[in-house]
Amino acid sequence: MRVLFDHSVRSDAIRAEHGVVKEVGELWGKPYTYLRHHTQVRPPRNDWRQDEIDSLQFIANLIRNGSVFPFTTAEMEAEAFRVLKCPSLGHEDIFAEFRFEYLEPPIDRSKWGLSIEQHLSKEDVIAYCECFFLSPSADRTEAFIDGMRSNPCFSLTGFEERCLRRLDVFKRICRGIDRTHYPDALHLWTAEENSVDVFLTMDKRFRNVIQRQKADLHCRILFPSELKSQF
């Protein structure tokens, strides 16, 4: 089973964080400050999410025995970097031993010469979705593809051209969701175009909207406990 792991899942797979803390000691009667290695274990949650976190070890075993093939995307990695405010020296990650393969994006944003700030900005991702995926008509899409073919500075892969001609799939996913969830919709659409079986997430609001849509998608959006129940 091919599974795209949302950042929300990867984040909750971190069980403890390693770092240093300042301690004050005494040497020959004089106080001094030193750094001590410290491991902070994440406490259990008191909500529905804890059951989902408890399912992650089972999913790790599925990856280990070859039942699940894990995937990520460049957009997902950028999202993780954006929300990581104060990185620790290291962490204990349930999925640390596994290699996550990258899915091909519907359109690679790195082609447009973006700055690091633009590439990481959530608002820029939303604007990108609105510009390329929600507004163009079929005629304008074909004109864009023709223009890219004749542009010596940029090029589209065959996969990207196919995705552009399937913008209706992305528009269907976006139906009824708030624009702040367009990045999540982009992840789901990326999974759909790459024939991924499951988009695994902890985002209850986005998942529930997609479930109510009953969109005709190959890729299912599931919580970890739901994926666990498949085996």
TAFEN-V695135 format. One record per backbone hydrogen bond with DSSP energy under -1.0 kcal/mol. CO is the residue of the C=O (numbers start at 0). NH is the residue of the N-H. Records with the same first field share a line. If there is no record, write none. Layout:
CO: NH / NH
//
This chain:
0: 68
1: 196 / 197
2: 70
3: 199
5: 9
6: 10
7: 11
10: 13
12: 93
14: 41
15: 91
16: 39
17: 88 / 89
18: 37
20: 35
22: 33
24: 31
26: 29
29: 26
31: 24
33: 22
35: 20
37: 18
39: 16
46: 49
48: 52
49: 53
52: 55
54: 58
55: 59
56: 60
57: 61
58: 62
59: 63
60: 64
61: 66 / 67
62: 65
68: 2
69: 100
70: 4
71: 102
72: 76
73: 77
74: 78
75: 79
76: 80
77: 81
78: 82
82: 84
89: 17
91: 14
92: 95
94: 97
100: 71
107: 110
108: 111
109: 112
114: 118
115: 119
116: 120
120: 124
121: 125
122: 126
123: 127
124: 128
125: 129
126: 130
127: 131
128: 132 / 133
129: 134
136: 140
137: 141
138: 142
139: 143
140: 144
141: 145
142: 146
143: 147
144: 148
145: 149
156: 160
157: 161
158: 162
159: 163
160: 164
162: 165
163: 166
165: 168
166: 170
167: 171
168: 172
169: 173
173: 176
177: 180
178: 181
180: 184
181: 185
182: 186
183: 187
184: 188
185: 189
186: 190
187: 191
188: 192
189: 193
190: 195
191: 194
196: 219
197: 3
198: 221
199: 5
201: 203
202: 206
203: 207
204: 208
205: 209
206: 210
207: 211
208: 212
209: 213
214: 216
219: 198
221: 200
222: 226
223: 227
224: 228
226: 229
227: 230
//
